[in-house]
Amino acid sequence: MEKKSVSVTLEHVTKRFRNVKGKADVIAVNDSHFTIEPGELITLLGPSGCGKTTTLRMIAGFELPTEGRILIGDNDVTMLPPNKRDTATMFQSYGLFPHMTVFDNVAYGLKLRKVAKEEIAERVNGMLSLLGLADLGDRAPSKLSGGQQQRVALARSLIVAPSVLLLDEPLSNLDALLREQMRVEIKKIQRQLGITAVYVTHDRTEAMSLSDRVIVMKNGFIRQIGTPSEIYEAPNSRFVAGFVGKAAFFNVDVKGNDNGHYQCALGPKVVDVKHAAAGVNVDDKAVIMARPESLRLRDKGEGNIDGRVKLNVYLGAAVESFIDTPFGEVLVEIDDPQTKRIYPEGSEVSIDFAPDRVRLLASNEE
């Protein structure tokens, strides 16, 4: 199968849905502007109703933009129908034909394109082998496990050698363990084929583990674009920070800035914070964002916030300690618990911030 890598560009794309009852139009996507590089896997991440699926459907051609342009490579496809875009879409429901064998399901797109019978056999058998389905070509979809059906659907999308692969929450019907396995498989195959891919999900674990970059959306707007590590470690708002991972938030007053280190008043304590998002200024109110792994437990009075251990949850590689504090419940993650001190439930403790691991956010950036 020929390897294709093209870019996908959205130029100030907006999608409005007309309200038939005379109310205001619904803006599903608002001025989206980004480029997906050739061979890159981008994930559109956000809560229900944020516009991620509408964005995917516009790239596929199932919805047309109200404003803006969509380009695949150098070709303007904004107004083209789906069958003229050289894309393939894999949906949440796999949509396999129950009366066809696995082989015929995968071959269906090639038959529609009038590919020669000998070439169909060669390409289908090669794709089934690539996806670990070589011995299942004669089976009916009903005789397959959920993971096998998912791979058949993926094979059917890939077999037509699309320039762009679009995946709309394809793992949501699988159990947790199978989702984890299939995430790895999708990433391996996408890398192996070098195909440009757009993945839609509301699952932050999928987004962080699969993506070259993540586009976080809310209420039709793009809130942040970055690599998984950038989105997780350097969120630009409280919404992004909370959506992509566990976090505690503390309201503070910014008292000073000494060579890039912000001094923040947290109650009677002064907390030193090394990293800050745009829009944070001295004398402003701000928010400290702290991931569970960026916090440490100390004896009472030795840290920034005193509290009491409410609950310890053993996870094998880590222990999660839930601490009652004057600022609410705070989660502290203690890795490698075999070598660390675990304070018993009911213990009075103090939470210490690592200055280079927490982040200061503007208080008005939700």
C-alpha positions as CSV (number, residue, x, y, z in Angstrom):
1,M,0.0,0.0,0.0
2,E,1.4,3.4,-1.0
3,K,2.4,5.6,1.8
4,K,0.8,9.1,1.7
5,S,1.6,12.0,4.0
6,V,-0.2,15.3,3.6
7,S,-1.0,18.3,5.8
8,V,-4.5,19.3,6.9
9,T,-5.2,23.0,7.4
10,L,-8.2,24.8,8.9
11,E,-8.2,28.5,8.1
12,H,-10.5,30.4,10.5
13,V,-13.2,27.8,10.2
14,T,-16.6,28.5,11.9
15,K,-19.7,26.3,11.9
16,R,-23.1,27.7,12.8
17,F,-26.2,25.6,13.1
18,R,-29.4,27.5,12.4
19,N,-32.0,27.3,15.1
20,V,-35.4,26.5,13.5
21,K,-37.4,27.8,16.5
22,G,-36.3,31.4,16.0
23,K,-33.6,31.4,18.7
24,A,-30.0,32.4,18.3
25,D,-27.8,30.2,16.0
26,V,-25.7,27.6,17.7
27,I,-22.0,28.2,17.0
28,A,-20.4,24.7,17.2
29,V,-17.0,25.7,16.1
30,N,-15.7,29.2,16.4
31,D,-12.8,30.5,14.3
32,S,-10.6,27.3,14.4
33,H,-7.2,27.9,12.8
34,F,-4.5,25.2,12.8
35,T,-2.4,23.0,10.6
36,I,-1.7,19.3,11.0
37,E,1.7,18.3,9.7
38,P,2.1,15.4,7.2
39,G,2.2,12.1,9.1
40,E,1.2,13.7,12.4
41,L,-1.5,12.3,14.7
42,I,-3.6,15.1,16.2
43,T,-6.2,14.6,18.9
44,L,-9.2,16.8,19.3
45,L,-10.0,16.7,23.0
46,G,-12.8,18.2,25.0
47,P,-16.1,17.6,26.8
48,S,-19.3,16.8,25.0
49,G,-20.5,19.7,22.9
50,C,-17.1,21.4,22.6
51,G,-17.1,21.1,18.8
52,K,-14.5,18.4,18.3
53,T,-16.8,16.0,16.4
54,T,-18.1,18.8,14.3
55,T,-14.5,19.7,13.4
56,L,-13.8,16.1,12.4
57,R,-17.0,16.0,10.3
58,M,-16.0,19.2,8.5
59,I,-12.6,17.7,7.6
60,A,-14.4,14.6,6.3
61,G,-17.0,16.6,4.4
62,F,-20.1,15.4,6.3
63,E,-20.6,19.1,7.4
64,L,-19.7,22.2,5.5
65,P,-18.2,25.2,7.2
66,T,-20.2,28.4,7.6
67,E,-16.9,30.4,7.2
68,G,-13.3,29.6,6.5
69,R,-11.4,27.1,4.4
70,I,-10.2,23.5,4.8
71,L,-7.2,22.3,2.8
72,I,-5.8,18.8,2.5
73,G,-2.3,19.3,1.2
74,D,-2.5,22.2,-1.2
75,N,-6.1,21.3,-2.3
76,D,-9.0,23.4,-1.1
77,V,-11.6,20.8,-0.2
78,T,-14.0,23.1,1.7
79,M,-17.0,22.4,-0.5
80,L,-16.1,19.0,-1.8
81,P,-18.3,15.9,-0.8
82,P,-16.7,13.2,1.3
83,N,-15.9,10.8,-1.6
84,K,-13.8,13.5,-3.3
85,R,-11.5,14.2,-0.3
86,D,-9.3,11.1,-0.1
87,T,-10.1,10.6,3.6
88,A,-11.4,7.6,5.5
89,T,-13.4,7.8,8.7
90,M,-13.7,5.2,11.4
91,F,-16.7,5.8,13.7
92,Q,-17.6,4.8,17.2
93,S,-19.9,2.2,15.9
94,Y,-17.8,0.0,13.6
95,G,-20.5,-0.4,11.0
96,L,-19.3,-3.8,9.7
97,F,-21.5,-5.6,7.3
98,P,-22.9,-8.6,9.2
99,H,-23.6,-10.6,6.0
100,M,-20.0,-10.3,4.8
101,T,-16.8,-12.1,5.9
102,V,-13.9,-10.2,7.4
103,F,-12.1,-10.3,4.1
104,D,-15.1,-8.9,2.2
105,N,-15.7,-6.2,4.7
106,V,-12.1,-5.0,4.3
107,A,-12.2,-5.4,0.5
108,Y,-15.5,-3.4,0.1
109,G,-13.9,0.0,-0.5
110,L,-11.5,-1.4,-3.1
111,K,-14.3,-3.1,-5.0
112,L,-16.2,0.2,-5.1
113,R,-13.0,1.7,-6.7
114,K,-13.0,-1.1,-9.3
115,V,-9.6,-2.4,-8.2
116,A,-8.5,-5.6,-10.0
117,K,-9.4,-8.8,-8.2
118,E,-5.8,-10.0,-7.8
119,E,-4.7,-6.6,-6.3
120,I,-7.6,-6.7,-3.9
121,A,-6.6,-10.1,-2.6
122,E,-3.0,-9.0,-2.2
123,R,-3.8,-5.8,-0.5
124,V,-6.5,-7.2,1.8
125,N,-4.3,-10.1,2.9
126,G,-1.4,-7.8,3.6
127,M,-3.6,-5.5,5.7
128,L,-5.1,-8.4,7.6
129,S,-1.6,-9.6,8.4
130,L,-0.5,-6.1,9.5
131,L,-3.4,-6.0,12.0
132,G,-3.0,-9.5,13.3
133,L,-6.2,-10.8,11.5
134,A,-4.5,-13.1,8.9
135,D,-6.4,-16.2,10.1
136,L,-9.8,-14.5,10.4
137,G,-10.5,-13.6,6.8
138,D,-13.3,-16.2,6.5
139,R,-15.1,-15.3,9.7
140,A,-18.3,-13.3,10.1
141,P,-18.1,-10.1,12.3
142,S,-20.4,-11.7,14.8
143,K,-17.8,-14.3,15.5
144,L,-15.2,-11.8,16.5
145,S,-14.3,-10.2,19.8
146,G,-14.8,-6.4,20.3
147,G,-11.1,-5.8,19.7
148,Q,-11.0,-7.9,16.6
149,Q,-14.0,-6.0,15.2
150,Q,-12.3,-2.8,15.9
151,R,-9.2,-3.9,14.0
152,V,-11.4,-5.0,11.0
153,A,-13.0,-1.5,11.0
154,L,-9.5,0.0,11.1
155,A,-8.3,-2.2,8.3
156,R,-11.3,-1.2,6.2
157,S,-10.5,2.4,6.7
158,L,-6.8,2.0,5.9
159,I,-7.1,-0.3,2.9
160,V,-8.1,2.4,0.5
161,A,-4.8,4.2,1.3
162,P,-6.4,7.5,2.3
163,S,-4.4,10.7,2.6
164,V,-6.0,11.4,6.0
165,L,-7.5,8.9,8.5
166,L,-10.2,10.3,10.8
167,L,-11.2,8.5,14.0
168,D,-14.3,9.4,15.9
169,E,-14.0,7.9,19.4
170,P,-13.3,4.5,18.0
171,L,-12.4,2.8,21.3
172,S,-15.4,3.9,23.4
173,N,-17.2,0.5,23.0
174,L,-14.3,-1.5,24.3
175,D,-13.5,-2.4,27.9
176,A,-10.7,-0.6,29.8
177,L,-7.9,-3.2,29.2
178,L,-8.8,-3.6,25.5
179,R,-8.8,0.2,25.0
180,E,-5.3,0.3,26.4
181,Q,-4.1,-2.4,24.1
182,M,-5.8,-0.9,21.0
183,R,-4.4,2.6,21.8
184,V,-0.9,1.1,21.4
185,E,-1.9,-0.7,18.2
186,I,-3.4,2.4,16.6
187,K,-0.3,4.4,17.3
188,K,2.0,1.7,16.0
189,I,0.1,1.3,12.8
190,Q,-0.2,5.0,12.2
191,R,3.5,5.5,12.7
192,Q,4.3,2.5,10.5
193,L,2.2,3.8,7.6
194,G,3.1,7.4,8.1
195,I,-0.5,8.5,7.6
196,T,-1.9,11.8,8.8
197,A,-4.6,11.2,11.4
198,V,-7.1,13.1,13.3
199,Y,-8.5,11.5,16.5
200,V,-11.5,12.6,18.4
201,T,-12.0,11.7,22.1
202,H,-13.1,13.1,25.5
203,D,-10.8,10.6,27.2
204,R,-7.6,12.4,28.3
205,T,-5.7,9.2,28.6
206,E,-6.3,8.3,25.0
207,A,-5.3,11.8,23.9
208,M,-2.1,11.9,26.0
209,S,-0.9,8.4,25.0
210,L,-1.7,8.6,21.3
211,S,-1.0,12.1,20.1
212,D,1.9,14.0,18.6
213,R,-0.1,17.1,19.5
214,V,-3.4,17.7,21.3
215,I,-6.0,20.4,20.5
216,V,-8.1,21.1,23.6
217,M,-11.5,22.6,22.9
218,K,-14.3,24.1,25.0
219,N,-17.6,25.7,23.8
220,G,-16.5,25.7,20.2
221,F,-13.2,27.5,20.9
222,I,-9.6,26.1,20.7
223,R,-8.2,26.6,24.2
224,Q,-4.7,25.3,23.7
225,I,-2.6,23.4,21.2
226,G,0.5,21.5,22.2
227,T,2.3,18.3,22.7
228,P,1.0,16.0,25.4
229,S,3.8,17.1,27.8
230,E,3.2,20.8,27.0
231,I,-0.6,20.5,27.6
232,Y,-0.1,18.5,30.9
233,E,2.9,20.4,32.4
234,A,2.3,23.9,31.0
235,P,-1.5,24.5,30.7
236,N,-2.5,28.0,29.9
237,S,-5.8,28.0,31.9
238,R,-7.6,26.3,34.8
239,F,-9.9,24.5,32.3
240,V,-7.1,22.9,30.4
241,A,-5.2,22.0,33.5
242,G,-8.2,20.3,35.1
243,F,-9.4,18.6,31.9
244,V,-6.1,16.8,31.0
245,G,-5.2,15.6,34.5
246,K,-5.8,15.7,38.2
247,A,-4.9,19.0,39.8
248,A,-5.4,21.1,42.9
249,F,-6.0,24.9,42.6
250,F,-5.1,27.5,45.2
251,N,-6.1,31.1,45.0
252,V,-3.1,33.4,45.8
253,D,-2.0,37.0,45.6
254,V,1.1,37.7,43.5
255,K,3.4,39.8,45.7
256,G,6.6,39.9,43.7
257,N,8.7,38.6,40.9
258,D,12.4,37.9,41.5
259,N,14.2,36.8,38.3
260,G,11.2,34.8,37.1
261,H,10.3,33.4,40.5
262,Y,6.9,34.6,41.7
263,Q,6.3,35.1,45.4
264,C,2.7,34.3,46.1
265,A,0.7,34.8,49.3
266,L,-1.2,31.7,50.3
267,G,-2.9,32.5,53.6
268,P,-0.1,33.4,56.0
269,K,2.6,31.6,53.9
270,V,4.6,32.8,51.0
271,V,5.0,30.3,48.2
272,D,7.7,30.5,45.5
273,V,6.6,29.5,42.0
274,K,9.0,29.3,39.1
275,H,6.6,28.8,36.1
276,A,3.6,31.0,35.1
277,A,1.2,31.2,32.2
278,A,0.7,34.4,30.2
279,G,-1.3,37.1,31.9
280,V,0.1,36.7,35.4
281,N,1.4,40.0,36.9
282,V,2.6,41.3,40.2
283,D,-0.2,42.6,42.5
284,D,-2.7,40.4,40.7
285,K,-4.8,37.6,42.0
286,A,-3.7,34.2,40.5
287,V,-4.1,30.5,40.9
288,I,-1.5,27.9,41.7
289,M,-2.0,24.7,39.8
290,A,-0.4,21.7,41.4
291,R,-0.4,18.1,40.1
292,P,-0.6,15.4,42.7
293,E,3.0,14.3,41.9
294,S,4.3,17.8,42.4
295,L,3.3,17.8,46.1
296,R,5.2,16.3,49.0
297,L,4.0,15.5,52.5
298,R,6.0,16.7,55.5
299,D,5.5,16.8,59.3
300,K,3.0,19.3,60.5
301,G,4.2,22.9,60.2
302,E,7.1,22.1,57.8
303,G,5.3,22.8,54.5
304,N,3.0,25.3,52.9
305,I,-0.4,24.0,53.9
306,D,-1.3,22.0,57.1
307,G,-3.9,19.3,57.0
308,R,-4.9,15.8,58.0
309,V,-4.7,12.6,56.1
310,K,-8.2,11.5,55.3
311,L,-7.6,8.5,53.1
312,N,-4.7,6.5,51.6
313,V,-5.3,4.5,48.4
314,Y,-2.7,1.9,47.5
315,L,-2.1,1.6,43.7
316,G,1.0,-0.6,43.6
317,A,3.4,1.8,42.0
318,A,2.1,4.8,44.0
319,V,-0.1,5.7,47.0
320,E,-2.7,8.5,46.7
321,S,-3.1,10.4,49.9
322,F,-6.2,12.6,50.3
323,I,-5.5,15.5,52.6
324,D,-8.2,17.6,54.3
325,T,-7.0,21.2,54.4
326,P,-8.4,24.7,54.9
327,F,-8.4,25.0,51.1
328,G,-10.4,21.8,50.6
329,E,-9.3,18.3,49.9
330,V,-5.9,17.9,48.2
331,L,-4.6,14.8,46.5
332,V,-0.9,14.0,47.0
333,E,0.7,11.2,44.9
334,I,3.6,9.3,46.5
335,D,5.5,7.2,44.0
336,D,7.5,4.1,44.9
337,P,5.8,3.8,48.3
338,Q,8.1,1.0,49.3
339,T,10.9,3.6,49.8
340,K,8.8,6.6,50.9
341,R,7.2,7.5,54.2
342,I,3.4,7.0,54.1
343,Y,1.6,9.0,56.8
344,P,-1.2,6.9,58.3
345,E,-4.8,8.0,58.0
346,G,-5.6,10.6,60.6
347,S,-2.1,11.9,60.8
348,E,-1.5,15.7,60.9
349,V,0.7,16.6,58.1
350,S,1.9,19.5,55.9
351,I,1.9,19.8,52.1
352,D,5.0,21.2,50.4
353,F,5.1,22.6,46.9
354,A,8.0,21.9,44.5
355,P,8.6,25.4,43.1
356,D,9.6,24.1,39.7
357,R,6.7,21.6,39.4
358,V,3.7,23.8,40.1
359,R,2.4,26.5,37.8
360,L,0.8,29.9,38.2
361,L,-2.3,30.7,36.2
362,A,-4.2,33.9,35.7
363,S,-7.3,33.9,37.9
364,N,-9.5,35.2,35.1
365,E,-8.5,32.4,32.7
366,E,-11.1,29.7,33.2
